[in-house]
Amino acid sequence: MIVKLPGTKQVVVDSKCPLQAYLDALAAIVGGSKTTLLREHARQVRAHITKLSEKAYWEQFPAAPEFVVLFLPGETFFSAALESDPSLIEAGVEQRVILATPTTLIALLRAVSFGWRQERITKNAEAISQLGRELYERTRIVSEHLGKLGISLGTATKLYNDLIGSIENRFLVSARRFKELGAGSDTDIPELTQIDLAPRIPEAAG
Protein backbone atom coordinates (compact mmCIF):
# COMPACT_ATOMS: atom_id res chain seq x y z
CA MET A 1 0.00 0.00 0.00
CA ILE A 2 1.27 3.50 -0.90
CA VAL A 3 0.13 6.31 1.38
CA LYS A 4 0.31 9.69 -0.36
CA LEU A 5 1.16 12.65 1.82
CA PRO A 6 1.20 16.40 1.03
CA GLY A 7 4.07 17.58 -1.16
CA THR A 8 4.04 14.47 -3.42
CA LYS A 9 5.61 12.43 -0.60
CA GLN A 10 4.84 8.74 -0.15
CA VAL A 11 5.09 6.15 2.60
CA VAL A 12 5.24 2.47 1.68
CA VAL A 13 3.13 0.24 3.96
CA ASP A 14 3.24 -3.57 3.76
CA SER A 15 0.11 -5.23 5.10
CA LYS A 16 0.96 -8.87 4.32
CA CYS A 17 2.16 -9.75 7.78
CA PRO A 18 2.02 -13.51 8.54
CA LEU A 19 -0.70 -14.20 11.10
CA GLN A 20 -1.38 -17.94 10.77
CA ALA A 21 0.71 -18.97 13.76
CA TYR A 22 -1.08 -16.42 15.95
CA LEU A 23 -4.50 -17.59 14.78
CA ASP A 24 -3.49 -21.19 15.45
CA ALA A 25 -2.37 -20.18 18.94
CA LEU A 26 -5.81 -18.73 19.64
CA ALA A 27 -7.37 -22.05 18.69
CA ALA A 28 -4.88 -24.10 20.68
CA ILE A 29 -6.11 -25.60 23.93
CA VAL A 30 -2.89 -27.00 25.38
CA GLY A 31 -0.77 -24.33 27.08
CA GLY A 32 2.56 -25.59 25.81
CA SER A 33 1.35 -25.78 22.26
CA LYS A 34 -0.03 -22.26 22.50
CA THR A 35 3.31 -20.90 23.75
CA THR A 36 5.14 -22.64 20.92
CA LEU A 37 2.78 -21.17 18.34
CA LEU A 38 3.19 -17.65 19.75
CA ARG A 39 6.95 -18.04 19.50
CA GLU A 40 6.47 -19.16 15.91
CA HIS A 41 4.36 -16.04 15.34
CA ALA A 42 7.22 -13.84 16.59
CA ARG A 43 9.69 -15.76 14.42
CA GLN A 44 7.51 -15.26 11.34
CA VAL A 45 7.24 -11.53 12.05
CA ARG A 46 11.04 -11.29 12.38
CA ALA A 47 11.49 -13.23 9.10
CA HIS A 48 9.03 -10.89 7.39
CA ILE A 49 11.00 -7.88 8.67
CA THR A 50 14.13 -9.25 6.99
CA LYS A 51 12.21 -9.93 3.76
CA LEU A 52 10.84 -6.37 3.66
CA SER A 53 14.24 -4.88 4.35
CA GLU A 54 15.76 -6.77 1.44
CA LYS A 55 13.19 -5.28 -0.95
CA ALA A 56 14.52 -1.76 -0.21
CA TYR A 57 11.29 0.02 -1.10
CA TRP A 58 12.93 3.40 -0.36
CA GLU A 59 15.06 2.91 -3.48
CA GLN A 60 12.04 2.08 -5.65
CA PHE A 61 10.11 5.15 -4.49
CA PRO A 62 12.34 8.27 -4.43
CA ALA A 63 9.61 10.30 -2.70
CA ALA A 64 9.48 7.86 0.23
CA PRO A 65 11.56 8.00 3.42
CA GLU A 66 14.30 5.43 3.96
CA PHE A 67 12.08 2.91 5.73
CA VAL A 68 9.03 0.74 5.10
CA VAL A 69 6.12 0.20 7.46
CA LEU A 70 5.19 -3.35 8.46
CA PHE A 71 1.49 -3.09 9.31
CA LEU A 72 0.01 -5.42 11.94
CA PRO A 73 -3.82 -5.24 11.69
CA GLY A 74 -4.39 -5.36 15.44
CA GLU A 75 -2.79 -4.41 18.73
CA THR A 76 -2.91 -8.02 19.94
CA PHE A 77 -0.85 -9.28 16.99
CA PHE A 78 1.83 -6.75 17.90
CA SER A 79 1.84 -7.36 21.65
CA ALA A 80 1.88 -11.15 21.24
CA ALA A 81 4.94 -10.98 18.96
CA LEU A 82 6.75 -8.60 21.33
CA GLU A 83 5.96 -10.78 24.33
CA SER A 84 7.74 -13.70 22.69
CA ASP A 85 10.51 -11.59 21.14
CA PRO A 86 11.00 -8.17 22.84
CA SER A 87 13.83 -7.24 20.42
CA LEU A 88 11.56 -7.11 17.36
CA ILE A 89 11.22 -3.32 17.37
CA GLU A 90 14.98 -2.80 17.59
CA ALA A 91 15.57 -5.43 14.89
CA GLY A 92 13.11 -3.63 12.63
CA VAL A 93 14.74 -0.24 13.11
CA GLU A 94 18.16 -1.68 12.29
CA GLN A 95 16.74 -3.00 9.00
CA ARG A 96 14.69 0.15 8.23
CA VAL A 97 11.38 -1.57 8.94
CA ILE A 98 8.93 0.15 11.30
CA LEU A 99 6.28 -2.03 12.97
CA ALA A 100 2.92 -0.28 13.23
CA THR A 101 -0.59 -1.13 14.41
CA PRO A 102 -3.80 0.72 13.40
CA THR A 103 -3.28 3.10 16.30
CA THR A 104 0.39 3.84 15.75
CA LEU A 105 0.19 3.98 11.92
CA ILE A 106 -1.81 7.22 11.91
CA ALA A 107 0.54 8.79 14.46
CA LEU A 108 3.55 7.67 12.40
CA LEU A 109 2.16 9.13 9.16
CA ARG A 110 1.38 12.43 10.88
CA ALA A 111 4.90 12.58 12.32
CA VAL A 112 6.46 11.89 8.92
CA SER A 113 4.26 14.50 7.23
CA PHE A 114 5.16 17.07 9.90
CA GLY A 115 8.85 16.31 9.46
CA TRP A 116 8.64 16.90 5.73
CA ARG A 117 6.79 20.18 6.26
CA GLN A 118 9.51 21.33 8.64
CA GLU A 119 12.15 20.32 6.08
CA ARG A 120 10.38 22.41 3.42
CA ILE A 121 10.19 25.39 5.78
CA THR A 122 13.91 25.05 6.50
CA LYS A 123 14.74 24.93 2.79
CA ASN A 124 12.54 27.98 2.15
CA ALA A 125 14.28 29.85 4.97
CA GLU A 126 17.67 29.06 3.43
CA ALA A 127 16.43 30.24 0.01
CA ILE A 128 15.05 33.46 1.52
CA SER A 129 18.34 34.05 3.32
CA GLN A 130 20.31 33.54 0.09
CA LEU A 131 17.93 35.83 -1.81
CA GLY A 132 18.33 38.47 0.91
CA ARG A 133 22.13 38.34 0.62
CA GLU A 134 21.93 38.67 -3.17
CA LEU A 135 19.47 41.57 -2.96
CA TYR A 136 21.63 43.34 -0.37
CA GLU A 137 24.74 42.97 -2.55
CA ARG A 138 22.92 44.24 -5.64
CA THR A 139 21.53 47.19 -3.67
CA ARG A 140 25.03 48.02 -2.45
CA ILE A 141 26.41 48.00 -6.01
CA VAL A 142 23.55 50.18 -7.32
CA SER A 143 24.08 52.64 -4.45
CA GLU A 144 27.78 52.84 -5.27
CA HIS A 145 26.99 53.57 -8.91
CA LEU A 146 24.49 56.26 -7.89
CA GLY A 147 27.09 57.81 -5.59
CA LYS A 148 29.66 57.90 -8.38
CA LEU A 149 27.08 59.40 -10.75
CA GLY A 150 26.24 62.08 -8.18
CA ILE A 151 29.92 62.95 -7.80
CA SER A 152 30.27 63.12 -11.59
CA LEU A 153 27.22 65.39 -11.83
CA GLY A 154 28.63 67.62 -9.11
CA THR A 155 31.95 67.85 -10.93
CA ALA A 156 30.18 68.57 -14.24
CA THR A 157 28.06 71.28 -12.56
CA LYS A 158 31.15 72.99 -11.13
CA LEU A 159 32.92 72.88 -14.50
CA TYR A 160 29.82 74.29 -16.18
CA ASN A 161 29.54 77.14 -13.68
CA ASP A 162 33.25 77.93 -14.02
CA LEU A 163 32.87 78.00 -17.78
CA ILE A 164 29.77 80.25 -17.61
CA GLY A 165 31.58 82.65 -15.28
CA SER A 166 34.57 82.81 -17.60
CA ILE A 167 32.42 83.40 -20.71
CA GLU A 168 30.37 86.10 -18.99
CA ASN A 169 33.37 87.95 -17.54
CA ARG A 170 35.85 87.60 -20.39
CA PHE A 171 33.85 87.18 -23.61
CA LEU A 172 30.23 88.28 -23.48
CA VAL A 173 30.96 91.51 -21.63
CA SER A 174 33.02 92.58 -24.62
CA ALA A 175 30.58 91.16 -27.19
CA ARG A 176 27.68 93.20 -25.75
CA ARG A 177 29.61 96.45 -26.38
CA PHE A 178 29.09 95.96 -30.13
CA LYS A 179 25.41 96.86 -29.65
CA GLU A 180 26.35 99.91 -27.59
CA LEU A 181 28.56 101.01 -30.50
CA GLY A 182 25.72 100.41 -32.99
CA ALA A 183 27.25 97.32 -34.55
CA GLY A 184 24.93 94.76 -32.99
CA SER A 185 21.38 93.60 -33.77
CA ASP A 186 18.20 94.65 -31.98
CA THR A 187 18.21 91.50 -29.85
CA ASP A 188 20.31 91.44 -26.71
CA ILE A 189 22.71 88.63 -25.97
CA PRO A 190 21.05 86.67 -23.13
CA GLU A 191 22.81 86.36 -19.83
CA LEU A 192 24.05 82.90 -18.94
CA THR A 193 23.09 81.76 -15.47
CA GLN A 194 24.93 79.29 -13.32
CA ILE A 195 23.36 76.11 -11.89
CA ASP A 196 22.66 76.44 -8.18
CA LEU A 197 21.41 72.89 -7.55
CA ALA A 198 23.95 70.29 -6.47
CA PRO A 199 23.28 66.53 -6.51
CA ARG A 200 22.80 64.85 -3.12
CA ILE A 201 25.50 62.22 -2.58
CA PRO A 202 24.22 59.05 -0.82
CA GLU A 203 25.80 58.44 2.58
CA ALA A 204 27.38 55.04 3.18
CA ALA A 205 25.73 53.09 6.01
CA GLY A 206 27.90 52.46 9.02
KOLVODO-445280 format. One record per residue (C-alpha): x, y, z. Coordinates in steps of 0.5 Angstrom, whole numbers, padded with zeros to 4 digits, always signed. Layout:
N
XYZ;...
//
This chain:
206
+0000+0000+0000;+0003+0007-0002;+0000+0013+0003;+0001+0019-0001;+0002+0025+0004;+0002+0033+0002;+0008+0035-0002;+0008+0029-0007;+0011+0025-0001;+0010+0017+0000;+0010+0012+0005;+0010+0005+0003;+0006+0000+0008;+0006-0007+0008;+0000-0010+0010;+0002-0018+0009;+0004-0019+0016;+0004-0027+0017;-0001-0028+0022;-0003-0036+0022;+0001-0038+0028;-0002-0033+0032;-0009-0035+0030;-0007-0042+0031;-0005-0040+0038;-0012-0037+0039;-0015-0044+0037;-0010-0048+0041;-0012-0051+0048;-0006-0054+0051;-0002-0049+0054;+0005-0051+0052;+0003-0052+0045;+0000-0045+0045;+0007-0042+0047;+0010-0045+0042;+0006-0042+0037;+0006-0035+0040;+0014-0036+0039;+0013-0038+0032;+0009-0032+0031;+0014-0028+0033;+0019-0032+0029;+0015-0031+0023;+0014-0023+0024;+0022-0023+0025;+0023-0026+0018;+0018-0022+0015;+0022-0016+0017;+0028-0018+0014;+0024-0020+0008;+0022-0013+0007;+0028-0010+0009;+0032-0014+0003;+0026-0011-0002;+0029-0004+0000;+0023+0000-0002;+0026+0007-0001;+0030+0006-0007;+0024+0004-0011;+0020+0010-0009;+0025+0017-0009;+0019+0021-0005;+0019+0016+0000;+0023+0016+0007;+0029+0011+0008;+0024+0006+0011;+0018+0001+0010;+0012+0000+0015;+0010-0007+0017;+0003-0006+0019;+0000-0011+0024;-0008-0010+0023;-0009-0011+0031;-0006-0009+0037;-0006-0016+0040;-0002-0019+0034;+0004-0014+0036;+0004-0015+0043;+0004-0022+0042;+0010-0022+0038;+0013-0017+0043;+0012-0022+0049;+0015-0027+0045;+0021-0023+0042;+0022-0016+0046;+0028-0014+0041;+0023-0014+0035;+0022-0007+0035;+0030-0006+0035;+0031-0011+0030;+0026-0007+0025;+0029+0000+0026;+0036-0003+0025;+0033-0006+0018;+0029+0000+0016;+0023-0003+0018;+0018+0000+0023;+0013-0004+0026;+0006-0001+0026;-0001-0002+0029;-0008+0001+0027;-0007+0006+0033;+0001+0008+0031;+0000+0008+0024;-0004+0014+0024;+0001+0018+0029;+0007+0015+0025;+0004+0018+0018;+0003+0025+0022;+0010+0025+0025;+0013+0024+0018;+0009+0029+0014;+0010+0034+0020;+0018+0033+0019;+0017+0034+0011;+0014+0040+0013;+0019+0043+0017;+0024+0041+0012;+0021+0045+0007;+0020+0051+0012;+0028+0050+0013;+0029+0050+0006;+0025+0056+0004;+0029+0060+0010;+0035+0058+0007;+0033+0060+0000;+0030+0067+0003;+0037+0068+0007;+0041+0067+0000;+0036+0072-0004;+0037+0077+0002;+0044+0077+0001;+0044+0077-0006;+0039+0083-0006;+0043+0087-0001;+0049+0086-0005;+0046+0088-0011;+0043+0094-0007;+0050+0096-0005;+0053+0096-0012;+0047+0100-0015;+0048+0105-0009;+0056+0106-0011;+0054+0107-0018;+0049+0113-0016;+0054+0116-0011;+0059+0116-0017;+0054+0119-0022;+0052+0124-0016;+0060+0126-0016;+0061+0126-0023;+0054+0131-0024;+0057+0135-0018;+0064+0136-0022;+0060+0137-0028;+0056+0143-0025;+0062+0146-0022;+0066+0146-0029;+0060+0149-0032;+0059+0154-0027;+0066+0156-0028;+0066+0156-0036;+0060+0160-0035;+0063+0165-0031;+0069+0166-0035;+0065+0167-0041;+0061+0172-0038;+0067+0176-0035;+0072+0175-0041;+0068+0174-0047;+0060+0177-0047;+0062+0183-0043;+0066+0185-0049;+0061+0182-0054;+0055+0186-0051;+0059+0193-0053;+0058+0192-0060;+0051+0194-0059;+0053+0200-0055;+0057+0202-0061;+0051+0201-0066;+0054+0195-0069;+0050+0190-0066;+0043+0187-0068;+0036+0189-0064;+0036+0183-0060;+0041+0183-0053;+0045+0177-0052;+0042+0173-0046;+0046+0173-0040;+0048+0166-0038;+0046+0164-0031;+0050+0159-0027;+0047+0152-0024;+0045+0153-0016;+0043+0146-0015;+0048+0141-0013;+0047+0133-0013;+0046+0130-0006;+0051+0124-0005;+0048+0118-0002;+0052+0117+0005;+0055+0110+0006;+0051+0106+0012;+0056+0105+0018;
//
